[in-house]
């Protein structure tokens, strides 16, 4: 996927207060369809609980349910929210905290 355009990978949790602030930016970026966005819901419950949470907030970004946190651990994640930008199959940037949609989009654009 990252061979064609940079991809944003977003690690978040339904239990994470800061993620509630960053997820609208990720959703806005995902809806723009300029760059692929894949999110990973870390320790956020069963698939139906994650889907219900996303629906409740109106977020439509693609989400992989990391029910037991294994994916997050494999990526050596330590805090949420975390962002990884992939280009040509390699991690080129890693970020944590709140980032507005325009900043994430600019980072992706600079890597095209």
C-alpha distances in whole Angstrom, upper triangle without the diagonal:
4,5,6,7,8,7,11,12,15,18,21,24,26,29,28,30,28,25,27,27,23,22,23,21,18,19,20,17,15,17,17,14,13,10,8,10,10,14,16,20,22,25,25,27,26,24,26,27,24,24,27,27,24,26,29,27,25,22,19,16,14,15,15,19,20,24,25,23,22,18,19,22,20,18,21,21,25,25,23,22,20,16,14,12,9,9,8,8,11,13,14,16,18,20,22,25,25,23,23,21,22,21,18,17,19,17,14,16,17,14,13
4,5,5,5,5,9,11,14,17,20,24,26,29,27,29,27,24,26,26,22,21,23,20,17,19,20,16,15,18,17,14,13,10,8,10,11,14,17,20,22,26,26,28,28,26,28,29,25,25,29,28,25,27,30,28,26,23,20,17,15,17,17,21,21,25,26,23,22,18,19,21,19,17,20,20,23,24,22,21,18,15,12,9,6,5,5,6,8,10,11,13,15,18,20,23,23,21,22,19,20,19,16,15,16,14,11,13,14,11,10
4,6,7,9,13,14,18,21,24,28,30,33,31,33,31,28,30,30,26,25,26,24,21,22,23,19,18,20,19,16,15,12,11,14,15,18,20,24,26,29,30,32,31,29,32,32,29,29,32,31,28,31,33,31,30,26,24,20,19,20,20,24,24,28,29,27,25,22,22,25,22,20,23,23,27,27,26,25,22,18,15,12,9,6,4,7,10,12,13,16,18,21,24,26,27,24,25,22,22,22,18,17,18,16,13,14,15,11,10
4,7,9,13,15,19,22,25,28,30,33,32,33,31,28,30,29,26,24,25,23,20,21,21,17,16,18,17,13,12,10,10,13,15,19,21,25,27,30,31,32,32,29,32,33,29,28,32,31,28,29,32,30,28,25,22,19,18,20,21,25,26,29,31,28,27,24,24,27,25,22,25,25,29,29,27,25,23,19,16,13,11,8,8,10,13,15,15,17,19,22,25,27,26,24,24,21,21,20,18,16,17,16,12,12,14,11,8
4,6,10,13,16,19,22,26,28,31,29,30,27,25,27,26,22,21,22,19,17,18,18,14,13,16,14,11,9,7,8,11,13,16,19,23,25,29,29,31,31,28,31,31,27,27,30,29,25,28,30,28,26,22,20,17,16,19,20,24,24,28,30,27,26,23,23,25,24,21,24,23,26,26,24,22,20,16,14,10,9,7,8,10,12,13,13,14,17,19,21,23,23,20,20,17,17,17,14,12,13,12,8,9,11,8,6
4,7,10,13,16,19,23,26,28,26,27,24,22,24,23,19,19,20,17,15,17,17,13,13,16,14,12,10,7,7,9,11,14,17,20,22,26,26,29,29,27,29,29,26,26,29,27,24,26,29,26,25,21,19,16,16,17,18,22,22,26,27,24,24,20,20,22,21,18,20,20,23,22,21,19,16,13,10,7,6,5,8,9,10,10,9,10,13,15,18,20,20,17,17,15,15,14,11,10,11,9,6,8,9,7,6
4,6,10,13,16,20,22,25,23,24,22,19,21,21,17,16,17,15,12,14,15,11,10,14,13,11,10,6,5,6,8,10,13,17,19,22,23,25,25,23,26,26,22,22,25,24,21,23,25,23,22,18,16,13,12,14,15,18,19,22,24,21,21,17,17,20,18,15,18,17,20,20,18,16,14,10,8,6,5,7,9,9,10,10,10,11,12,14,16,18,18,16,16,14,15,14,11,10,13,11,8,10,12,10,10
4,6,10,13,16,19,21,19,21,18,15,18,17,13,13,14,12,9,11,13,9,9,13,13,12,11,8,6,5,6,8,11,14,16,20,20,23,23,22,24,23,20,20,23,21,18,21,23,20,20,16,15,11,11,12,13,16,17,20,22,19,19,15,15,18,17,14,16,15,18,17,15,13,10,7,6,5,7,9,12,12,12,10,10,10,10,11,13,14,14,12,13,11,13,12,8,9,12,10,8,11,13,11,12
4,7,10,13,16,19,17,19,17,14,16,17,13,12,15,13,10,12,14,12,11,15,16,14,14,11,9,6,5,5,7,11,12,16,17,19,20,19,21,21,17,18,21,19,17,20,22,19,19,15,14,11,10,10,10,13,13,17,18,15,15,12,11,14,14,11,14,12,15,14,12,11,8,6,5,6,8,11,14,12,12,10,11,10,9,10,12,14,14,13,15,14,16,15,11,13,15,13,11,15,16,15,16
4,6,10,13,15,13,15,13,10,13,13,10,9,12,11,8,10,13,11,11,14,16,15,16,13,11,7,6,4,6,8,10,14,14,17,18,17,19,18,15,16,18,16,14,18,19,17,17,13,13,10,10,9,10,12,12,15,17,14,15,12,10,14,14,12,14,11,13,11,9,7,6,5,7,9,11,15,17,16,15,13,14,12,10,10,10,11,11,11,13,12,15,14,11,13,16,14,13,17,18,17,18
4,7,11,12,11,13,12,9,12,13,11,10,14,13,11,13,16,15,14,18,19,19,20,17,14,11,9,6,5,6,7,10,11,14,16,16,18,17,13,15,18,15,14,18,19,17,18,14,15,12,12,9,10,10,9,12,13,10,12,10,7,11,12,10,11,8,10,9,6,6,5,6,8,11,14,17,20,18,17,14,16,14,11,10,9,11,12,13,15,15,18,17,14,17,19,17,17,20,22,20,22
4,7,9,7,10,9,6,9,11,9,8,12,13,11,12,16,15,15,18,20,20,21,19,17,13,11,7,6,5,6,9,9,12,15,14,16,14,11,14,15,12,12,15,16,14,16,13,14,12,12,10,10,10,10,12,13,11,13,12,9,13,15,13,14,10,11,9,5,5,7,9,12,15,17,21,23,21,21,18,19,17,14,12,10,10,11,13,15,16,19,18,15,18,21,19,19,23,24,23,25
4,5,5,9,9,7,9,12,11,10,13,15,13,14,18,18,17,20,23,23,24,22,20,16,14,10,8,5,5,6,6,9,12,13,14,12,9,12,13,10,11,14,14,13,16,13,15,14,14,11,11,10,9,10,12,10,13,13,11,14,16,15,16,12,12,10,7,8,10,13,15,19,21,24,27,25,24,21,23,20,17,16,13,13,14,16,18,18,22,21,19,22,24,23,23,26,28,27,28
4,6,8,10,7,8,11,12,10,13,15,14,15,18,19,18,20,23,24,26,24,21,18,16,12,11,7,8,8,5,8,11,12,13,9,8,11,11,7,9,12,11,11,13,12,14,14,15,12,13,11,12,11,13,13,16,16,14,17,20,19,19,16,16,13,10,10,14,16,19,22,24,27,30,28,27,25,26,24,21,19,16,15,15,18,19,19,23,23,21,23,26,25,25,28,30,30,31
4,6,9,8,9,12,13,12,15,18,17,18,21,22,21,23,26,27,29,26,25,21,19,15,13,10,9,8,7,10,13,15,15,12,11,14,14,10,12,15,14,13,17,16,18,18,18,15,16,14,13,13,14,13,17,17,15,17,20,20,19,16,15,12,10,11,14,17,20,23,26,29,32,30,29,26,28,25,21,19,16,15,16,19,20,21,25,24,23,26,28,27,27,31,32,31,33
4,6,5,7,9,10,10,14,15,15,16,19,20,20,22,25,26,27,25,23,19,18,14,13,10,10,10,9,13,16,17,18,15,13,16,16,12,13,17,15,14,17,15,18,17,18,16,16,15,14,14,15,14,17,17,14,17,20,18,18,14,13,10,7,8,11,14,18,21,24,27,30,28,27,24,25,22,19,16,13,11,12,15,17,19,22,21,20,23,25,24,25,28,29,29,31
4,5,5,7,9,10,13,14,15,16,18,20,21,22,24,26,27,25,24,21,20,16,16,13,13,14,13,16,19,20,20,17,15,18,17,13,14,17,15,13,17,16,19,18,20,18,19,18,18,18,19,18,21,21,18,20,23,21,21,17,15,12,9,9,13,16,20,22,25,29,32,30,29,26,27,23,20,17,14,11,11,14,16,18,21,20,20,23,25,24,25,28,29,30,31
4,5,5,7,9,11,12,13,15,17,18,19,21,22,24,25,23,22,19,18,15,15,14,14,15,14,18,21,21,22,19,17,19,19,15,15,18,17,14,17,15,18,17,19,18,19,19,18,19,20,18,21,20,17,19,22,20,19,16,14,10,8,7,10,13,17,19,23,26,29,28,27,23,23,20,17,14,10,7,7,11,13,15,18,17,16,20,21,21,22,25,26,26,28
4,5,5,6,9,10,10,12,14,15,16,18,20,21,22,20,19,15,15,12,12,10,11,13,12,15,18,18,19,16,14,16,16,12,12,15,15,12,14,12,15,14,15,14,16,15,15,17,18,16,19,18,15,18,20,18,18,14,14,10,7,5,9,11,15,17,20,24,27,25,24,21,22,19,16,13,10,8,8,10,12,13,17,16,15,18,20,19,20,23,24,25,26
4,6,6,7,10,10,11,13,15,16,17,19,21,23,21,20,17,17,14,14,12,13,15,13,16,19,19,19,16,14,15,15,11,11,13,12,9,12,11,14,14,16,15,17,17,18,18,20,19,22,21,18,21,24,22,22,18,18,14,11,9,13,14,18,20,23,27,30,28,28,25,25,22,19,16,14,11,10,12,13,14,17,17,16,19,22,21,22,25,26,27,28
4,6,7,8,10,11,12,14,16,17,19,21,22,21,20,17,17,15,16,15,16,18,16,20,22,22,22,20,17,18,18,14,14,16,15,11,14,12,15,15,18,17,19,20,20,21,23,21,24,22,20,23,25,23,23,19,18,15,11,9,13,14,18,19,23,26,29,28,27,24,24,21,18,15,12,9,7,9,9,11,15,15,14,17,19,19,20,23,24,25,27
4,6,6,7,9,10,11,13,15,16,18,18,17,17,14,14,12,14,13,15,17,16,20,22,21,22,20,17,18,18,15,13,16,16,12,14,11,14,13,15,15,17,18,18,20,22,19,22,20,18,21,22,20,20,17,17,13,10,7,10,10,14,16,19,22,25,25,24,21,20,17,15,12,10,8,5,6,7,9,12,12,11,14,16,16,17,19,21,21,23
4,5,5,6,9,10,10,12,14,16,17,16,15,12,12,10,12,11,13,16,14,17,19,18,19,17,13,14,15,12,10,13,13,9,10,8,10,9,12,12,14,15,17,18,21,19,21,19,17,21,22,20,21,17,18,15,11,9,11,11,14,16,19,22,25,24,24,21,21,18,17,14,13,11,9,9,10,10,13,14,12,14,17,17,17,20,22,22,23
4,5,5,6,9,10,10,12,15,16,16,16,13,14,12,15,15,17,20,17,20,22,20,20,19,16,16,16,13,11,13,13,9,9,7,10,10,13,14,17,18,20,22,24,22,25,23,21,24,26,23,24,21,22,18,15,12,14,14,17,18,21,23,27,26,26,23,23,21,19,17,15,13,10,10,9,8,12,13,12,13,17,17,17,19,22,23,23
4,5,5,6,9,10,11,13,14,13,14,11,13,12,15,16,18,21,19,23,24,22,23,22,18,18,19,16,14,16,16,13,12,10,12,11,14,15,18,20,21,23,25,23,25,22,21,24,25,22,23,20,21,18,15,12,13,12,15,15,18,21,24,24,23,21,20,18,17,14,14,12,9,7,6,4,8,9,8,10,13,14,14,16,18,19,20
4,5,5,6,9,10,11,12,11,11,8,9,9,12,13,16,19,17,20,22,20,21,20,16,16,18,15,12,15,16,13,12,9,10,7,10,11,14,16,18,20,23,20,22,19,18,21,22,19,21,18,19,17,13,11,11,10,12,13,15,18,21,21,21,18,18,16,15,13,13,12,10,9,8,6,10,11,8,10,13,13,12,15,17,18,18
4,5,5,6,9,10,12,12,11,9,10,10,13,14,17,20,18,20,21,19,19,18,15,14,16,14,10,12,13,10,9,6,6,6,9,11,15,16,19,21,24,22,24,21,20,24,24,22,24,21,22,20,16,14,15,13,16,16,18,20,23,23,23,21,21,19,19,17,17,16,13,12,11,9,12,14,11,12,15,16,15,17,20,20,20
4,5,5,6,9,11,11,12,10,13,13,16,17,20,23,21,24,25,22,23,22,19,18,19,17,14,15,16,13,11,9,9,9,12,14,18,20,22,25,27,25,27,24,23,27,27,25,26,24,25,22,19,16,17,15,17,17,19,21,24,24,24,22,22,20,20,18,18,17,14,12,10,7,9,12,10,10,13,15,14,15,18,19,19
4,5,5,7,8,8,9,8,11,12,16,17,20,23,22,25,25,23,24,23,20,19,21,19,15,17,19,16,14,11,11,9,12,14,17,20,22,24,27,24,26,23,22,25,25,22,24,22,24,21,18,15,15,13,14,13,16,17,20,20,21,19,19,17,17,16,17,16,14,11,9,6,8,10,8,7,11,12,10,12,15,16,15
4,5,6,8,7,7,6,9,10,14,15,19,22,20,23,23,20,21,21,18,16,19,17,14,15,17,15,13,9,8,6,8,11,14,17,19,22,25,23,24,21,21,24,24,22,24,22,24,22,19,16,16,14,15,14,15,17,19,19,20,19,19,18,18,17,18,18,16,14,13,9,12,13,11,10,14,14,12,14,17,17,16
4,5,8,9,10,9,12,13,17,18,22,25,22,25,25,22,22,22,19,17,19,18,14,15,17,14,12,9,8,8,10,13,17,20,22,25,28,26,27,24,24,28,28,25,28,25,27,25,22,19,19,17,18,17,19,20,22,23,24,23,23,22,22,21,21,21,18,16,14,11,13,15,13,12,15,17,15,16,19,19,18
4,5,8,9,10,14,15,19,21,24,27,26,28,28,25,26,26,22,21,23,21,18,18,21,18,15,13,11,11,13,16,20,23,25,28,30,28,30,26,26,29,29,26,29,27,28,26,23,21,20,18,18,17,18,19,21,22,23,22,22,21,21,21,22,21,19,16,14,10,11,14,12,10,13,15,13,13,17,17,16
4,5,7,9,12,14,18,20,24,27,25,27,27,24,25,26,22,21,23,22,18,19,22,19,17,14,12,10,12,15,18,21,24,27,29,27,28,25,25,28,28,25,28,26,28,27,24,21,20,18,18,16,16,17,19,20,21,21,20,20,21,21,22,23,21,18,16,12,14,16,13,11,14,15,12,13,16,16,14
4,7,9,13,16,19,22,25,29,27,30,30,27,28,28,25,24,26,25,21,22,25,22,20,17,15,13,14,18,20,24,25,29,31,29,29,25,25,29,28,25,27,26,28,27,24,21,20,17,17,14,15,15,17,18,19,19,18,18,20,20,22,22,20,17,16,12,12,14,11,8,11,12,9,9,13,13,11
4,6,10,13,16,19,22,26,25,27,28,25,27,27,23,22,25,24,20,22,24,22,20,16,14,12,12,15,17,21,22,26,28,25,26,22,22,25,24,21,24,22,25,24,21,19,17,14,13,11,11,11,14,15,16,15,15,15,16,17,19,20,19,16,15,12,12,13,10,8,11,11,7,9,12,11,10
4,7,10,13,17,19,23,22,24,24,22,23,24,20,19,22,21,18,20,23,20,18,15,13,9,9,12,14,17,19,22,25,22,23,19,19,22,21,19,22,20,23,22,20,18,16,13,12,10,10,11,13,13,15,15,15,15,16,17,19,20,19,17,16,13,15,15,12,11,14,13,10,12,15,13,12
4,7,10,13,16,19,19,21,21,19,21,21,17,17,20,18,15,17,20,17,16,12,10,7,7,9,11,14,16,19,21,19,20,16,16,20,19,17,19,18,20,19,16,14,13,10,10,9,10,13,15,14,15,14,15,14,14,15,16,17,16,14,14,12,14,14,11,11,14,13,11,13,16,15,15
4,7,10,13,16,16,18,18,16,18,18,14,15,18,16,14,16,19,17,16,13,11,7,5,6,8,11,12,16,18,16,16,13,13,17,16,14,17,15,18,17,15,13,12,10,10,10,11,14,16,14,15,14,16,15,14,15,16,17,17,16,17,15,17,17,13,14,17,16,14,17,19,17,17
4,7,9,13,12,15,15,14,16,15,12,12,15,14,11,15,17,15,15,11,10,7,6,5,6,9,10,13,15,13,14,11,11,15,15,13,16,13,16,14,12,10,10,9,10,12,13,16,18,16,17,15,17,16,14,14,14,15,15,15,16,15,18,17,14,15,19,17,16,19,21,19,20
4,6,9,10,12,13,12,15,14,10,12,15,13,12,16,17,16,17,13,13,10,8,5,5,6,6,9,11,9,11,8,8,12,12,11,13,11,14,13,10,10,10,10,11,13,14,18,20,17,18,16,18,17,15,15,14,15,16,17,18,18,21,20,17,19,22,20,18,22,24,22,23
4,7,6,9,10,10,12,11,7,10,12,10,10,14,15,14,15,13,13,11,10,7,6,5,6,7,10,8,11,10,9,12,14,13,15,12,14,13,10,10,11,12,14,17,18,22,24,21,21,19,21,20,17,16,15,15,16,18,19,19,22,22,19,21,24,22,21,25,27,25,26
4,5,8,11,11,14,12,10,13,15,13,13,17,18,17,19,16,17,15,14,10,9,7,5,6,7,5,8,8,7,10,12,12,13,10,11,10,8,10,11,13,15,18,19,23,25,22,22,19,22,20,17,16,14,15,17,19,21,21,24,23,21,23,26,24,23,27,28,27,28
4,6,9,11,13,11,10,13,15,13,14,18,18,18,20,18,19,17,16,13,11,8,6,5,5,5,9,10,9,11,14,14,15,12,13,12,11,13,14,16,18,22,23,27,28,25,25,23,25,23,20,20,17,18,19,22,24,24,28,27,24,27,29,27,27,31,32,30,32
4,7,9,10,8,6,10,11,9,11,14,14,14,17,15,16,15,15,11,11,8,8,6,8,9,12,13,12,14,17,17,18,15,15,14,12,13,15,17,19,22,24,27,29,27,27,24,27,25,22,21,18,18,19,21,23,23,27,26,24,26,29,28,27,30,32,31,32
4,7,8,6,6,10,10,10,12,14,15,16,18,17,18,17,16,13,12,8,8,6,8,10,13,14,14,16,19,19,20,18,19,18,16,17,19,21,22,25,26,30,32,29,29,27,30,28,25,24,22,22,23,25,26,26,30,30,27,29,32,31,30,33,35,34,35
4,6,5,6,9,10,11,13,14,15,17,18,17,17,17,16,13,11,8,9,6,10,12,14,15,16,18,20,21,22,20,21,21,19,19,21,22,24,26,27,30,32,29,30,28,31,29,27,26,25,25,25,27,28,28,32,31,29,30,34,32,31,34,36,35,35
4,5,5,6,9,10,11,12,14,16,16,15,15,15,13,10,9,6,9,8,12,13,15,15,16,19,20,21,23,21,22,21,19,19,21,21,23,25,25,28,30,27,28,27,30,28,26,26,25,25,25,26,27,26,30,30,27,28,32,31,29,32,34,33,33
4,5,5,6,9,10,10,12,14,15,15,14,15,14,12,12,10,13,11,15,17,19,19,20,22,24,24,26,24,25,24,21,21,23,24,25,27,28,31,33,30,31,30,33,31,29,28,27,26,26,28,28,27,31,31,28,30,33,32,31,34,36,35,35
4,5,5,6,9,10,10,13,14,14,15,15,15,12,13,10,12,10,14,15,18,18,19,21,23,23,25,22,23,21,19,19,21,22,25,27,28,31,33,31,31,30,32,30,28,27,24,24,24,26,26,26,29,30,27,29,32,31,30,33,36,35,35
4,5,5,6,9,10,11,12,11,12,12,11,9,9,7,10,9,13,14,16,16,16,19,21,20,22,19,20,19,16,16,18,19,21,23,24,28,29,27,28,26,28,26,24,23,21,21,21,22,23,22,26,26,24,25,29,28,27,30,32,31,31
4,5,5,6,8,10,10,10,10,11,10,9,10,9,13,12,16,17,19,18,19,22,23,23,25,22,24,22,19,18,20,21,22,24,25,28,30,28,29,27,29,28,26,25,24,23,22,23,23,22,26,27,24,25,29,28,27,29,32,31,31
4,5,5,6,9,10,10,11,13,14,12,14,12,15,14,18,19,22,21,21,24,26,26,27,24,25,23,20,19,22,23,25,27,28,31,33,31,32,30,32,30,28,27,25,24,23,24,24,23,27,28,26,27,31,30,29,32,35,34,34
4,5,5,6,9,9,11,12,13,11,13,12,14,14,17,17,20,20,19,22,24,24,25,22,22,20,17,16,19,20,23,25,26,30,32,30,30,28,30,28,25,24,22,20,20,21,21,21,25,25,23,25,28,28,27,30,32,32,32
4,5,5,6,5,7,9,10,9,12,12,14,15,18,18,21,19,19,22,24,23,25,22,23,20,17,15,18,18,21,22,24,27,29,28,28,26,28,26,24,22,21,20,18,19,19,18,22,23,20,22,25,25,24,27,29,29,29
4,5,5,6,8,10,12,12,15,14,18,18,21,22,24,23,23,26,27,27,28,25,26,24,20,19,21,22,24,25,27,30,32,30,31,30,31,29,27,26,24,23,21,22,21,20,24,25,23,24,27,28,26,29,32,31,31
4,6,8,10,13,15,15,17,16,19,19,22,22,25,24,24,27,29,28,29,26,26,24,20,19,22,23,25,27,29,32,34,33,33,31,33,30,28,26,24,22,21,22,21,21,24,26,24,25,29,29,28,30,33,33,33
4,6,9,11,14,14,17,17,19,19,23,22,25,24,23,26,28,26,28,24,25,22,18,17,19,20,23,24,27,29,32,31,31,29,30,27,26,23,21,19,17,18,17,17,21,22,20,22,25,25,25,27,30,30,30
4,6,10,12,13,17,17,20,21,24,24,26,24,24,28,29,27,29,26,27,24,20,18,21,20,23,24,26,28,31,30,31,29,30,28,26,24,23,21,19,19,18,16,20,22,20,20,24,25,24,26,29,29,29
4,6,9,10,14,15,17,19,22,21,23,21,21,24,25,24,26,23,24,21,17,15,17,17,19,20,22,25,27,26,27,25,26,24,23,21,20,19,16,16,15,14,17,19,17,18,21,22,20,23,26,26,26
4,6,8,12,14,17,19,22,21,23,21,21,24,25,23,26,23,25,22,19,17,18,17,19,19,21,23,25,24,25,24,25,24,23,22,21,20,19,18,17,15,18,20,17,17,21,21,20,22,25,24,24
4,6,10,12,15,17,20,19,21,18,18,22,22,20,22,20,22,20,17,15,15,14,15,16,17,19,22,21,22,20,21,20,19,18,18,18,17,16,16,13,16,18,15,15,19,18,17,19,22,21,21
4,7,10,13,15,18,17,18,15,16,20,20,18,21,19,22,20,17,16,16,14,15,15,16,18,20,19,20,19,21,20,19,19,19,20,19,18,18,16,19,20,16,17,20,20,17,20,23,21,21
4,6,9,12,15,14,15,13,13,17,17,16,19,17,19,18,15,14,14,14,15,16,16,19,21,19,20,19,21,20,19,19,18,19,19,19,19,18,21,21,18,19,22,21,19,22,25,23,23
4,6,9,12,11,12,9,11,14,14,14,17,15,18,17,15,15,15,14,15,16,17,20,21,18,19,18,21,20,19,19,19,20,20,21,22,21,24,23,20,21,24,23,21,24,26,24,25
4,6,9,9,10,9,11,14,14,15,17,15,17,17,15,15,15,16,17,19,19,23,24,21,22,21,24,22,20,20,19,20,21,22,24,23,26,26,22,24,27,25,24,27,29,27,28
4,6,5,7,6,7,10,11,12,14,12,14,14,13,14,14,15,16,19,19,23,24,21,21,19,22,21,19,19,18,19,21,22,24,24,27,26,23,25,28,26,24,28,29,27,28
4,6,8,9,10,12,13,15,16,15,16,16,15,16,17,18,19,22,23,26,28,24,25,23,26,25,22,22,21,21,23,25,27,26,30,29,26,28,31,29,28,31,33,31,32
4,6,8,9,10,12,14,14,13,14,15,15,17,17,19,20,23,23,27,28,25,25,23,26,25,22,22,21,22,24,26,28,28,32,30,27,30,32,30,29,33,34,32,33
4,6,5,6,9,10,11,9,11,12,12,13,13,16,16,20,20,24,25,22,21,20,23,21,18,18,17,19,21,23,25,25,29,27,24,27,29,27,26,30,31,29,30
4,5,5,6,9,10,10,12,14,14,16,15,17,16,19,19,23,24,20,20,18,22,21,18,19,19,21,23,25,27,27,30,28,25,28,30,27,26,30,31,28,30
4,5,5,6,9,9,12,13,13,14,13,14,13,16,16,19,20,17,16,15,18,18,16,17,17,19,21,22,25,24,27,25,22,24,27,24,23,26,27,25,26
4,5,5,6,5,8,9,10,11,10,11,11,15,15,19,21,18,17,14,17,16,13,14,13,16,18,19,22,22,25,23,20,23,25,22,22,25,26,24,26
4,5,5,6,8,10,12,14,12,14,14,17,18,21,22,19,18,16,19,18,15,16,15,18,21,22,25,26,28,26,23,26,28,25,24,28,28,26,28
4,5,7,11,13,14,16,14,14,13,16,16,19,20,16,15,14,17,17,15,17,17,20,22,23,26,26,29,26,23,26,27,24,23,27,27,25,26
4,5,9,11,12,13,11,11,10,12,12,16,17,14,12,10,13,13,11,13,13,17,19,20,23,23,25,23,20,22,24,20,20,24,24,21,23
4,6,10,12,13,11,12,11,15,15,18,20,17,15,12,15,14,11,13,13,16,19,20,24,24,26,24,21,24,25,22,22,26,25,23,25
4,6,8,10,7,10,10,14,15,19,21,18,16,13,15,13,10,11,10,13,16,17,21,21,24,21,19,22,23,20,21,24,24,22,25
4,7,9,8,11,13,16,18,22,24,22,19,16,18,15,12,11,9,12,15,17,21,22,25,22,20,24,25,22,23,26,26,25,28
4,6,6,10,12,16,19,22,25,23,21,17,18,15,12,10,7,8,12,14,18,20,22,20,18,22,23,20,21,25,25,24,27
3,5,9,12,15,18,22,24,22,21,17,18,15,12,10,7,7,10,12,15,17,20,18,16,19,21,19,20,23,24,23,26
4,7,10,13,16,20,23,21,20,17,17,14,11,8,6,6,7,10,13,14,17,15,13,17,19,17,18,21,22,21,24
4,7,10,13,17,20,18,16,13,14,11,7,6,4,7,9,10,13,14,17,14,12,15,17,15,15,19,19,18,21
4,7,10,13,17,15,14,10,11,8,6,5,6,8,10,9,12,12,14,12,9,12,14,11,12,15,16,15,17
4,6,10,13,12,10,7,8,6,5,6,9,12,13,12,15,14,16,13,10,13,14,11,11,14,15,13,15
4,7,10,10,8,6,6,5,7,9,12,14,15,13,15,14,15,13,9,11,12,8,7,11,11,9,11
4,7,6,5,5,6,7,9,12,15,18,19,17,18,17,18,16,13,13,14,11,9,12,12,9,11
4,5,5,6,6,9,12,15,18,21,22,19,20,19,19,17,14,14,14,11,9,11,11,7,8
4,6,8,9,12,15,18,22,24,25,23,24,22,22,21,18,17,18,15,13,14,14,10,10
4,7,9,12,14,17,20,23,25,23,24,23,23,22,18,19,19,16,14,17,17,13,13
4,6,9,11,15,18,21,23,21,23,22,23,20,17,18,18,15,14,16,15,12,13
4,6,8,11,14,18,19,18,20,20,20,18,15,16,17,13,12,15,15,11,14
4,7,10,14,17,19,17,19,18,18,16,13,15,14,10,10,13,11,9,12
4,7,10,14,15,13,16,16,16,13,11,13,13,9,10,13,12,10,13
4,7,11,13,12,15,16,17,13,11,14,14,11,12,15,15,13,16
4,7,9,9,12,13,15,11,10,13,14,11,13,16,15,15,18
4,7,8,12,14,16,13,12,15,16,14,16,19,19,18,21
4,7,10,13,15,12,12,16,17,15,17,20,20,21,23
4,7,10,12,10,10,14,15,14,16,19,19,20,23
4,7,8,6,7,10,11,11,13,15,16,17,19
4,5,5,7,9,10,11,13,14,16,17,19
4,5,5,6,8,10,11,12,14,16,17
4,6,5,6,9,10,10,12,14,15
4,5,5,6,9,10,11,13,15
4,5,5,6,9,10,11,13
4,5,5,6,9,10,11
4,5,5,6,9,10
4,6,5,7,9
4,5,5,7
4,5,5
4,6
4
